[in-house]
Amino acid sequence: MTKRYLKEHNVQFEERNINQQPQYLDYLKQQGYQSVPVVMPADSDPIVGFRPDSLKGLVG
């Protein structure tokens, strides 16, 4: 749902799929995250889970 929201609102993003690239799962665990998706904007705090209220801030 997060990916669809970002695409529908023309927000550019780089996807890192933990199923295809398990090293990213290790990275997220090391950072203390316990669920996905995690959106890591360059200029604000990470957004964990599907949070349209927070994702709205990425729409430009």
All heavy atoms as TSV, in Angstrom:
chain	resi	resn	atom	element	x	y	z
A	1	MET	N	N	0.824	-1.186	0.000
A	1	MET	CA	C	0.000	0.000	0.000
A	1	MET	C	C	0.873	1.257	0.000
A	1	MET	O	O	0.538	2.239	-0.634
A	1	MET	CB	C	-0.950	-0.017	1.189
A	1	MET	CG	C	-2.040	-1.079	1.060
A	1	MET	SD	S	-3.142	-1.177	2.499
A	1	MET	CE	C	-3.965	0.371	2.422
A	2	THR	N	N	1.974	1.213	0.733
A	2	THR	CA	C	2.877	2.368	0.772
A	2	THR	C	C	3.463	2.634	-0.604
A	2	THR	O	O	3.481	3.776	-1.074
A	2	THR	CB	C	4.004	2.145	1.806
A	2	THR	OG1	O	3.408	2.025	3.104
A	2	THR	CG2	C	4.989	3.288	1.798
A	3	LYS	N	N	3.927	1.589	-1.255
A	3	LYS	CA	C	4.512	1.736	-2.587
A	3	LYS	C	C	3.484	2.289	-3.571
A	3	LYS	O	O	3.790	3.196	-4.353
A	3	LYS	CB	C	5.058	0.386	-3.061
A	3	LYS	CG	C	5.851	0.474	-4.342
A	3	LYS	CD	C	6.707	-0.745	-4.547
A	3	LYS	CE	C	5.999	-1.844	-5.256
A	3	LYS	NZ	N	6.882	-2.960	-5.632
A	4	ARG	N	N	2.271	1.789	-3.502
A	4	ARG	CA	C	1.211	2.282	-4.386
A	4	ARG	C	C	0.931	3.759	-4.116
A	4	ARG	O	O	0.778	4.549	-5.043
A	4	ARG	CB	C	-0.062	1.465	-4.210
A	4	ARG	CG	C	-1.162	1.922	-5.153
A	4	ARG	CD	C	-2.431	1.115	-5.093
A	4	ARG	NE	N	-2.382	-0.010	-4.189
A	4	ARG	CZ	C	-3.435	-0.665	-3.755
A	4	ARG	NH1	N	-4.642	-0.290	-4.118
A	4	ARG	NH2	N	-3.333	-1.675	-2.939
A	5	TYR	N	N	0.869	4.140	-2.853
A	5	TYR	CA	C	0.619	5.536	-2.490
A	5	TYR	C	C	1.706	6.435	-3.077
A	5	TYR	O	O	1.421	7.480	-3.660
A	5	TYR	CB	C	0.566	5.687	-0.972
A	5	TYR	CG	C	0.271	7.090	-0.507
A	5	TYR	CD1	C	-1.024	7.488	-0.214
A	5	TYR	CD2	C	1.282	8.029	-0.386
A	5	TYR	CE1	C	-1.301	8.787	0.202
A	5	TYR	CE2	C	1.013	9.328	0.029
A	5	TYR	CZ	C	-0.282	9.696	0.313
A	5	TYR	OH	O	-0.553	10.979	0.712
A	6	LEU	N	N	2.960	6.038	-2.904
A	6	LEU	CA	C	4.067	6.846	-3.414
A	6	LEU	C	C	4.015	6.966	-4.939
A	6	LEU	O	O	4.217	8.049	-5.494
A	6	LEU	CB	C	5.406	6.255	-2.965
A	6	LEU	CG	C	5.664	6.283	-1.461
A	6	LEU	CD1	C	6.948	5.514	-1.127
A	6	LEU	CD2	C	5.722	7.703	-0.926
A	7	LYS	N	N	3.723	5.857	-5.614
A	7	LYS	CA	C	3.617	5.892	-7.084
A	7	LYS	C	C	2.460	6.781	-7.531
A	7	LYS	O	O	2.615	7.581	-8.462
A	7	LYS	CB	C	3.429	4.485	-7.639
A	7	LYS	CG	C	4.683	3.661	-7.644
A	7	LYS	CD	C	4.429	2.297	-8.252
A	7	LYS	CE	C	5.692	1.480	-8.333
A	7	LYS	NZ	N	5.468	0.173	-8.965
A	8	GLU	N	N	1.307	6.643	-6.902
A	8	GLU	CA	C	0.129	7.424	-7.289
A	8	GLU	C	C	0.342	8.918	-7.088
A	8	GLU	O	O	-0.274	9.730	-7.766
A	8	GLU	CB	C	-1.100	6.970	-6.495
A	8	GLU	CG	C	-1.635	5.632	-6.932
A	8	GLU	CD	C	-2.775	5.128	-6.063
A	8	GLU	OE1	O	-3.129	5.788	-5.054
A	8	GLU	OE2	O	-3.323	4.054	-6.382
A	9	HIS	N	N	1.220	9.283	-6.149
A	9	HIS	CA	C	1.470	10.696	-5.874
A	9	HIS	C	C	2.803	11.169	-6.455
A	9	HIS	O	O	3.304	12.232	-6.094
A	9	HIS	CB	C	1.415	10.946	-4.359
A	9	HIS	CG	C	0.029	10.799	-3.818
A	9	HIS	ND1	N	-0.477	9.587	-3.391
A	9	HIS	CD2	C	-0.960	11.697	-3.662
A	9	HIS	CE1	C	-1.718	9.754	-2.986
A	9	HIS	NE2	N	-2.038	11.022	-3.135
A	10	ASN	N	N	3.350	10.367	-7.366
A	10	ASN	CA	C	4.584	10.709	-8.087
A	10	ASN	C	C	5.746	11.069	-7.164
A	10	ASN	O	O	6.489	12.014	-7.417
A	10	ASN	CB	C	4.330	11.842	-9.087
A	10	ASN	CG	C	3.318	11.446	-10.132
A	10	ASN	OD1	O	3.408	10.358	-10.695
A	10	ASN	ND2	N	2.339	12.292	-10.370
A	11	VAL	N	N	5.881	10.308	-6.084
A	11	VAL	CA	C	6.996	10.490	-5.168
A	11	VAL	C	C	8.088	9.503	-5.585
A	11	VAL	O	O	7.851	8.295	-5.618
A	11	VAL	CB	C	6.587	10.238	-3.696
A	11	VAL	CG1	C	7.789	10.329	-2.780
A	11	VAL	CG2	C	5.483	11.198	-3.279
A	12	GLN	N	N	9.263	10.015	-5.923
A	12	GLN	CA	C	10.375	9.163	-6.322
A	12	GLN	C	C	10.894	8.412	-5.093
A	12	GLN	O	O	11.011	8.986	-4.007
A	12	GLN	CB	C	11.493	10.015	-6.920
A	12	GLN	CG	C	11.092	10.717	-8.203
A	12	GLN	CD	C	10.878	9.736	-9.332
A	12	GLN	OE1	O	11.655	8.803	-9.520
A	12	GLN	NE2	N	9.805	9.933	-10.083
A	13	PHE	N	N	11.218	7.138	-5.282
A	13	PHE	CA	C	11.757	6.348	-4.180
A	13	PHE	C	C	12.613	5.231	-4.732
A	13	PHE	O	O	12.504	4.850	-5.892
A	13	PHE	CB	C	10.635	5.781	-3.294
A	13	PHE	CG	C	9.736	4.804	-3.991
A	13	PHE	CD1	C	9.990	3.442	-3.934
A	13	PHE	CD2	C	8.626	5.236	-4.708
A	13	PHE	CE1	C	9.151	2.528	-4.583
A	13	PHE	CE2	C	7.788	4.340	-5.348
A	13	PHE	CZ	C	8.050	2.994	-5.283
A	14	GLU	N	N	13.489	4.738	-3.877
A	14	GLU	CA	C	14.323	3.595	-4.211
A	14	GLU	C	C	13.857	2.436	-3.349
A	14	GLU	O	O	13.887	2.520	-2.120
A	14	GLU	CB	C	15.791	3.913	-3.916
A	14	GLU	CG	C	16.717	2.769	-4.196
A	14	GLU	CD	C	18.161	3.109	-3.855
A	14	GLU	OE1	O	18.509	4.308	-3.828
A	14	GLU	OE2	O	18.918	2.171	-3.576
A	15	GLU	N	N	13.416	1.378	-3.988
A	15	GLU	CA	C	12.918	0.218	-3.249
A	15	GLU	C	C	14.057	-0.738	-2.925
A	15	GLU	O	O	14.894	-1.031	-3.779
A	15	GLU	CB	C	11.863	-0.523	-4.072
A	15	GLU	CG	C	11.313	-1.730	-3.365
A	15	GLU	CD	C	10.251	-2.464	-4.179
A	15	GLU	OE1	O	10.024	-2.103	-5.344
A	15	GLU	OE2	O	9.665	-3.396	-3.628
A	16	ARG	N	N	14.063	-1.187	-1.696
A	16	ARG	CA	C	15.002	-2.221	-1.258
A	16	ARG	C	C	14.170	-3.361	-0.699
A	16	ARG	O	O	13.639	-3.271	0.397
A	16	ARG	CB	C	15.967	-1.667	-0.225
A	16	ARG	CG	C	16.826	-0.591	-0.839
A	16	ARG	CD	C	17.821	-0.056	0.103
A	16	ARG	NE	N	18.635	0.945	-0.564
A	16	ARG	CZ	C	19.437	1.753	0.052
A	16	ARG	NH1	N	19.548	1.703	1.365
A	16	ARG	NH2	N	20.151	2.634	-0.616
A	17	ASN	N	N	14.053	-4.413	-1.474
A	17	ASN	CA	C	13.186	-5.534	-1.155
A	17	ASN	C	C	13.915	-6.542	-0.270
A	17	ASN	O	O	14.903	-7.149	-0.692
A	17	ASN	CB	C	12.727	-6.196	-2.463
A	17	ASN	CG	C	11.676	-7.231	-2.242
A	17	ASN	OD1	O	11.814	-8.104	-1.393
A	17	ASN	ND2	N	10.608	-7.154	-3.017
A	18	ILE	N	N	13.429	-6.707	0.947
A	18	ILE	CA	C	14.104	-7.593	1.895
A	18	ILE	C	C	14.007	-9.063	1.498
A	18	ILE	O	O	14.816	-9.877	1.950
A	18	ILE	CB	C	13.591	-7.401	3.340
A	18	ILE	CG1	C	12.107	-7.713	3.438
A	18	ILE	CG2	C	13.913	-6.006	3.825
A	18	ILE	CD1	C	11.585	-7.779	4.856
A	19	ASN	N	N	13.059	-9.423	0.643
A	19	ASN	CA	C	12.968	-10.803	0.174
A	19	ASN	C	C	14.028	-11.091	-0.876
A	19	ASN	O	O	14.562	-12.198	-0.933
A	19	ASN	CB	C	11.580	-11.091	-0.394
A	19	ASN	CG	C	10.525	-11.051	0.678
A	19	ASN	OD1	O	10.722	-11.529	1.783
A	19	ASN	ND2	N	9.390	-10.461	0.357
A	20	GLN	N	N	14.321	-10.118	-1.707
A	20	GLN	CA	C	15.313	-10.294	-2.767
A	20	GLN	C	C	16.713	-9.899	-2.313
A	20	GLN	O	O	17.704	-10.350	-2.883
A	20	GLN	CB	C	14.915	-9.476	-3.993
A	20	GLN	CG	C	13.606	-9.923	-4.594
A	20	GLN	CD	C	13.094	-8.966	-5.651
A	20	GLN	OE1	O	13.644	-7.895	-5.874
A	20	GLN	NE2	N	12.011	-9.348	-6.313
A	21	GLN	N	N	16.797	-9.042	-1.304
A	21	GLN	CA	C	18.081	-8.551	-0.804
A	21	GLN	C	C	18.083	-8.634	0.728
A	21	GLN	O	O	17.893	-7.641	1.421
A	21	GLN	CB	C	18.298	-7.106	-1.264
A	21	GLN	CG	C	18.284	-6.966	-2.783
A	21	GLN	CD	C	18.128	-5.514	-3.208
A	21	GLN	OE1	O	17.169	-4.867	-2.822
A	21	GLN	NE2	N	19.061	-5.023	-3.984
A	22	PRO	N	N	18.291	-9.837	1.265
A	22	PRO	CA	C	18.154	-10.048	2.714
A	22	PRO	C	C	19.116	-9.220	3.567
A	22	PRO	O	O	18.864	-9.027	4.757
A	22	PRO	CB	C	18.384	-11.543	2.897
A	22	PRO	CG	C	18.963	-12.028	1.629
A	22	PRO	CD	C	18.601	-11.059	0.559
A	23	GLN	N	N	20.172	-8.684	2.997
A	23	GLN	CA	C	21.086	-7.850	3.788
A	23	GLN	C	C	20.364	-6.608	4.308
A	23	GLN	O	O	20.727	-6.071	5.367
A	23	GLN	CB	C	22.335	-7.453	2.990
A	23	GLN	CG	C	22.112	-6.482	1.859
A	23	GLN	CD	C	21.779	-7.146	0.523
A	23	GLN	OE1	O	21.317	-8.280	0.469
A	23	GLN	NE2	N	22.029	-6.421	-0.559
A	24	TYR	N	N	19.328	-6.152	3.612
A	24	TYR	CA	C	18.580	-4.987	4.084
A	24	TYR	C	C	17.722	-5.323	5.300
A	24	TYR	O	O	17.476	-4.465	6.139
A	24	TYR	CB	C	17.743	-4.378	2.960
A	24	TYR	CG	C	18.614	-3.754	1.899
A	24	TYR	CD1	C	18.597	-4.205	0.597
A	24	TYR	CD2	C	19.480	-2.708	2.212
A	24	TYR	CE1	C	19.416	-3.633	-0.373
A	24	TYR	CE2	C	20.302	-2.140	1.261
A	24	TYR	CZ	C	20.265	-2.607	-0.024
A	24	TYR	OH	O	21.079	-2.040	-0.971
A	25	LEU	N	N	17.279	-6.554	5.402
A	25	LEU	CA	C	16.558	-6.982	6.599
A	25	LEU	C	C	17.485	-6.910	7.809
A	25	LEU	O	O	17.102	-6.405	8.870
A	25	LEU	CB	C	16.008	-8.394	6.437
A	25	LEU	CG	C	15.293	-8.982	7.649
A	25	LEU	CD1	C	14.107	-8.112	8.060
A	25	LEU	CD2	C	14.841	-10.393	7.354
A	26	ASP	N	N	18.704	-7.375	7.646
A	26	ASP	CA	C	19.688	-7.285	8.730
A	26	ASP	C	C	19.921	-5.833	9.117
A	26	ASP	O	O	19.997	-5.500	10.307
A	26	ASP	CB	C	21.007	-7.939	8.320
A	26	ASP	CG	C	20.886	-9.441	8.107
A	26	ASP	OD1	O	19.962	-10.051	8.698
A	26	ASP	OD2	O	21.697	-9.995	7.344
A	27	TYR	N	N	20.038	-4.957	8.138
A	27	TYR	CA	C	20.253	-3.536	8.410
A	27	TYR	C	C	19.094	-2.956	9.221
A	27	TYR	O	O	19.313	-2.258	10.210
A	27	TYR	CB	C	20.420	-2.761	7.099
A	27	TYR	CG	C	20.423	-1.269	7.298
A	27	TYR	CD1	C	21.555	-0.617	7.773
A	27	TYR	CD2	C	19.281	-0.518	7.034
A	27	TYR	CE1	C	21.553	0.754	7.981
A	27	TYR	CE2	C	19.274	0.853	7.237
A	27	TYR	CZ	C	20.412	1.488	7.715
A	27	TYR	OH	O	20.399	2.838	7.917
A	28	LEU	N	N	17.860	-3.258	8.798
A	28	LEU	CA	C	16.694	-2.731	9.518
A	28	LEU	C	C	16.648	-3.243	10.957
A	28	LEU	O	O	16.339	-2.491	11.878
A	28	LEU	CB	C	15.407	-3.087	8.775
A	28	LEU	CG	C	15.200	-2.386	7.435
A	28	LEU	CD1	C	13.964	-2.948	6.730
A	28	LEU	CD2	C	15.078	-0.886	7.610
A	29	LYS	N	N	16.964	-4.510	11.135
A	29	LYS	CA	C	16.995	-5.074	12.496
A	29	LYS	C	C	18.045	-4.380	13.349
A	29	LYS	O	O	17.800	-4.084	14.522
A	29	LYS	CB	C	17.275	-6.579	12.442
A	29	LYS	CG	C	16.091	-7.397	11.988
A	29	LYS	CD	C	16.440	-8.866	11.991
A	29	LYS	CE	C	15.296	-9.724	11.571
A	29	LYS	NZ	N	15.659	-11.168	11.583
A	30	GLN	N	N	19.214	-4.122	12.775
A	30	GLN	CA	C	20.277	-3.436	13.506
A	30	GLN	C	C	19.857	-2.027	13.917
A	30	GLN	O	O	20.291	-1.521	14.949
A	30	GLN	CB	C	21.548	-3.362	12.662
A	30	GLN	CG	C	22.230	-4.684	12.477
A	30	GLN	CD	C	23.373	-4.613	11.472
A	30	GLN	OE1	O	23.635	-3.570	10.880
A	30	GLN	NE2	N	24.031	-5.730	11.260
A	31	GLN	N	N	18.996	-1.407	13.112
A	31	GLN	CA	C	18.532	-0.056	13.406
A	31	GLN	C	C	17.357	-0.065	14.391
A	31	GLN	O	O	16.877	0.989	14.790
A	31	GLN	CB	C	18.101	0.650	12.113
A	31	GLN	CG	C	19.219	0.834	11.105
A	31	GLN	CD	C	20.348	1.670	11.664
A	31	GLN	OE1	O	20.128	2.750	12.186
A	31	GLN	NE2	N	21.565	1.156	11.567
A	32	GLY	N	N	16.861	-1.255	14.737
A	32	GLY	CA	C	15.802	-1.370	15.730
A	32	GLY	C	C	14.399	-1.484	15.159
A	32	GLY	O	O	13.427	-1.508	15.921
A	33	TYR	N	N	14.275	-1.588	13.855
A	33	TYR	CA	C	12.948	-1.716	13.241
A	33	TYR	C	C	12.486	-3.162	13.326
A	33	TYR	O	O	13.266	-4.092	13.152
A	33	TYR	CB	C	12.966	-1.251	11.782
A	33	TYR	CG	C	13.323	0.202	11.653
A	33	TYR	CD1	C	14.576	0.597	11.213
A	33	TYR	CD2	C	12.409	1.185	11.988
A	33	TYR	CE1	C	14.909	1.931	11.114
A	33	TYR	CE2	C	12.729	2.532	11.893
A	33	TYR	CZ	C	13.983	2.890	11.454
A	33	TYR	OH	O	14.307	4.213	11.364
A	34	GLN	N	N	11.181	-3.329	13.581
A	34	GLN	CA	C	10.634	-4.673	13.717
A	34	GLN	C	C	9.545	-4.969	12.699
A	34	GLN	O	O	8.977	-6.055	12.703
A	34	GLN	CB	C	10.085	-4.869	15.129
A	34	GLN	CG	C	11.172	-4.759	16.178
A	34	GLN	CD	C	10.631	-4.932	17.580
A	34	GLN	OE1	O	9.424	-4.956	17.808
A	34	GLN	NE2	N	11.523	-5.049	18.543
A	35	SER	N	N	9.226	-3.983	11.857
A	35	SER	CA	C	8.220	-4.207	10.823
A	35	SER	C	C	8.575	-3.396	9.584
A	35	SER	O	O	9.410	-2.499	9.633
A	35	SER	CB	C	6.824	-3.824	11.336
A	35	SER	OG	O	6.774	-2.443	11.631
A	36	VAL	N	N	7.966	-3.762	8.501
A	36	VAL	CA	C	8.156	-3.056	7.233
A	36	VAL	C	C	6.796	-2.649	6.712
A	36	VAL	O	O	5.785	-3.219	7.122
A	36	VAL	CB	C	8.900	-3.955	6.201
A	36	VAL	CG1	C	10.326	-4.181	6.624
A	36	VAL	CG2	C	8.202	-5.283	5.991
A	37	PRO	N	N	6.705	-1.702	5.829
A	37	PRO	CA	C	7.797	-0.986	5.187
A	37	PRO	C	C	8.361	0.109	6.079
A	37	PRO	O	O	7.711	0.561	7.019
A	37	PRO	CB	C	7.141	-0.369	3.960
A	37	PRO	CG	C	5.729	-0.117	4.402
A	37	PRO	CD	C	5.393	-1.274	5.312
A	38	VAL	N	N	9.591	0.500	5.755
A	38	VAL	CA	C	10.228	1.641	6.392
A	38	VAL	C	C	10.601	2.606	5.274
A	38	VAL	O	O	11.358	2.251	4.376
A	38	VAL	CB	C	11.490	1.234	7.185
A	38	VAL	CG1	C	12.148	2.463	7.790
A	38	VAL	CG2	C	11.150	0.209	8.255
A	39	VAL	N	N	10.042	3.799	5.317
A	39	VAL	CA	C	10.366	4.838	4.349
A	39	VAL	C	C	11.329	5.785	5.047
A	39	VAL	O	O	11.031	6.297	6.121
A	39	VAL	CB	C	9.096	5.593	3.879
A	39	VAL	CG1	C	9.453	6.712	2.914
A	39	VAL	CG2	C	8.107	4.623	3.242
A	40	MET	N	N	12.489	5.994	4.418
A	40	MET	CA	C	13.522	6.823	5.037
A	40	MET	C	C	13.769	8.077	4.198
A	40	MET	O	O	14.684	8.106	3.379
A	40	MET	CB	C	14.810	6.021	5.193
A	40	MET	CG	C	14.683	4.846	6.116
A	40	MET	SD	S	16.259	4.018	6.307
A	40	MET	CE	C	15.894	2.931	7.664
A	41	PRO	N	N	12.953	9.107	4.410
A	41	PRO	CA	C	13.169	10.356	3.683
A	41	PRO	C	C	14.492	11.001	4.099
A	41	PRO	O	O	14.916	10.867	5.245
A	41	PRO	CB	C	12.002	11.246	4.102
A	41	PRO	CG	C	11.046	10.361	4.827
A	41	PRO	CD	C	11.817	9.167	5.302
A	42	ALA	N	N	15.123	11.688	3.160
A	42	ALA	CA	C	16.416	12.318	3.434
A	42	ALA	C	C	16.305	13.443	4.455
A	42	ALA	O	O	17.233	13.680	5.219
A	42	ALA	CB	C	17.017	12.841	2.143
A	43	ASP	N	N	15.167	14.116	4.487
A	43	ASP	CA	C	15.057	15.328	5.304
A	43	ASP	C	C	14.069	15.234	6.463
A	43	ASP	O	O	13.673	16.253	7.015
A	43	ASP	CB	C	14.696	16.510	4.412
A	43	ASP	CG	C	13.410	16.266	3.637
A	43	ASP	OD1	O	12.904	15.138	3.635
A	43	ASP	OD2	O	12.910	17.226	3.025
A	44	SER	N	N	13.659	14.010	6.831
A	44	SER	CA	C	12.754	13.867	7.970
A	44	SER	C	C	12.916	12.480	8.587
A	44	SER	O	O	13.662	11.648	8.091
A	44	SER	CB	C	11.299	14.119	7.554
A	44	SER	OG	O	10.877	13.174	6.609
A	45	ASP	N	N	12.200	12.243	9.664
A	45	ASP	CA	C	12.280	10.965	10.370
A	45	ASP	C	C	11.684	9.833	9.534
A	45	ASP	O	O	10.776	10.054	8.724
A	45	ASP	CB	C	11.517	11.056	11.694
A	45	ASP	CG	C	12.173	12.007	12.679
A	45	ASP	OD1	O	13.406	12.195	12.600
A	45	ASP	OD2	O	11.451	12.563	13.521
A	46	PRO	N	N	12.168	8.599	9.735
A	46	PRO	CA	C	11.614	7.450	9.028
A	46	PRO	C	C	10.123	7.261	9.312
A	46	PRO	O	O	9.628	7.608	10.385
A	46	PRO	CB	C	12.419	6.276	9.579
A	46	PRO	CG	C	13.688	6.877	10.057
A	46	PRO	CD	C	13.301	8.235	10.580
A	47	ILE	N	N	9.434	6.695	8.336
A	47	ILE	CA	C	8.010	6.393	8.441
A	47	ILE	C	C	7.890	4.876	8.410
A	47	ILE	O	O	8.302	4.239	7.449
A	47	ILE	CB	C	7.217	7.027	7.271
A	47	ILE	CG1	C	7.439	8.545	7.261
A	47	ILE	CG2	C	5.743	6.666	7.363
A	47	ILE	CD1	C	6.982	9.225	5.973
A	48	VAL	N	N	7.345	4.299	9.468
A	48	VAL	CA	C	7.227	2.845	9.574
A	48	VAL	C	C	5.780	2.450	9.374
A	48	VAL	O	O	4.880	2.993	10.020
A	48	VAL	CB	C	7.732	2.348	10.949
A	48	VAL	CG1	C	7.652	0.837	11.041
A	48	VAL	CG2	C	9.161	2.819	11.196
A	49	GLY	N	N	5.553	1.477	8.468
A	49	GLY	CA	C	4.205	1.020	8.182
A	49	GLY	C	C	3.520	1.915	7.167
A	49	GLY	O	O	4.098	2.877	6.667
A	50	PHE	N	N	2.277	1.585	6.845
A	50	PHE	CA	C	1.505	2.409	5.911
A	50	PHE	C	C	0.877	3.538	6.696
A	50	PHE	O	O	-0.060	3.337	7.466
A	50	PHE	CB	C	0.425	1.578	5.210
A	50	PHE	CG	C	-0.405	2.392	4.258
A	50	PHE	CD1	C	0.184	3.083	3.228
A	50	PHE	CD2	C	-1.773	2.471	4.414
A	50	PHE	CE1	C	-0.572	3.845	2.353
A	50	PHE	CE2	C	-2.546	3.213	3.547
A	50	PHE	CZ	C	-1.944	3.910	2.515
A	51	ARG	N	N	1.406	4.746	6.530
A	51	ARG	CA	C	0.977	5.918	7.275
A	51	ARG	C	C	0.657	7.038	6.307
A	51	ARG	O	O	1.496	7.922	6.071
A	51	ARG	CB	C	2.087	6.363	8.228
A	51	ARG	CG	C	2.560	5.346	9.246
A	51	ARG	CD	C	1.649	5.243	10.445
A	51	ARG	NE	N	1.243	6.543	10.953
A	51	ARG	CZ	C	1.913	7.264	11.835
A	51	ARG	NH1	N	3.048	6.830	12.340
A	51	ARG	NH2	N	1.444	8.429	12.222
A	52	PRO	N	N	-0.519	7.023	5.665
A	52	PRO	CA	C	-0.832	8.060	4.686
A	52	PRO	C	C	-0.728	9.473	5.257
A	52	PRO	O	O	-0.361	10.402	4.552
A	52	PRO	CB	C	-2.246	7.744	4.230
A	52	PRO	CG	C	-2.733	6.619	5.049
A	52	PRO	CD	C	-1.595	6.069	5.842
A	53	ASP	N	N	-1.016	9.636	6.545
A	53	ASP	CA	C	-0.911	10.956	7.161
A	53	ASP	C	C	0.533	11.454	7.122
A	53	ASP	O	O	0.781	12.626	6.849
A	53	ASP	CB	C	-1.437	10.924	8.600
A	53	ASP	CG	C	-0.743	9.872	9.460
A	53	ASP	OD1	O	-0.382	8.793	8.939
A	53	ASP	OD2	O	-0.556	10.121	10.657
A	54	SER	N	N	1.481	10.583	7.360
A	54	SER	CA	C	2.899	10.951	7.310
A	54	SER	C	C	3.420	11.006	5.879
A	54	SER	O	O	4.232	11.867	5.545
A	54	SER	CB	C	3.730	9.962	8.111
A	54	SER	OG	O	3.371	9.994	9.463
A	55	LEU	N	N	2.981	10.085	5.040
A	55	LEU	CA	C	3.433	10.055	3.647
A	55	LEU	C	C	3.010	11.306	2.894
A	55	LEU	O	O	3.681	11.735	1.965
A	55	LEU	CB	C	2.890	8.807	2.945
A	55	LEU	CG	C	3.442	7.469	3.443
A	55	LEU	CD1	C	2.670	6.318	2.821
A	55	LEU	CD2	C	4.938	7.348	3.149
A	56	LYS	N	N	1.902	11.900	3.322
A	56	LYS	CA	C	1.403	13.108	2.673
A	56	LYS	C	C	2.466	14.211	2.667
A	56	LYS	O	O	2.542	14.998	1.741
A	56	LYS	CB	C	0.129	13.586	3.378
A	56	LYS	CG	C	-0.566	14.736	2.715
A	56	LYS	CD	C	-1.937	15.027	3.262
A	56	LYS	CE	C	-2.081	14.886	4.756
A	56	LYS	NZ	N	-3.378	15.338	5.267
A	57	GLY	N	N	3.311	14.233	3.686
A	57	GLY	CA	C	4.366	15.226	3.771
A	57	GLY	C	C	5.445	15.063	2.712
A	57	GLY	O	O	6.226	15.983	2.473
A	58	LEU	N	N	5.502	13.909	2.064
A	58	LEU	CA	C	6.488	13.671	1.015
A	58	LEU	C	C	6.006	14.116	-0.363
A	58	LEU	O	O	6.794	14.198	-1.295
A	58	LEU	CB	C	6.847	12.176	0.956
A	58	LEU	CG	C	7.379	11.560	2.230
A	58	LEU	CD1	C	7.598	10.061	2.029
A	58	LEU	CD2	C	8.669	12.237	2.664
A	59	VAL	N	N	4.714	14.347	-0.476
A	59	VAL	CA	C	4.134	14.737	-1.759
A	59	VAL	C	C	4.469	16.194	-2.027
A	59	VAL	O	O	4.206	17.063	-1.208
A	59	VAL	CB	C	2.596	14.512	-1.755
A	59	VAL	CG1	C	1.990	14.979	-3.066
A	59	VAL	CG2	C	2.275	13.055	-1.501
A	60	GLY	N	N	5.088	16.450	-3.174
A	60	GLY	CA	C	5.510	17.817	-3.462
A	60	GLY	C	C	4.826	18.417	-4.560
A	60	GLY	O	O	4.319	18.751	-5.363
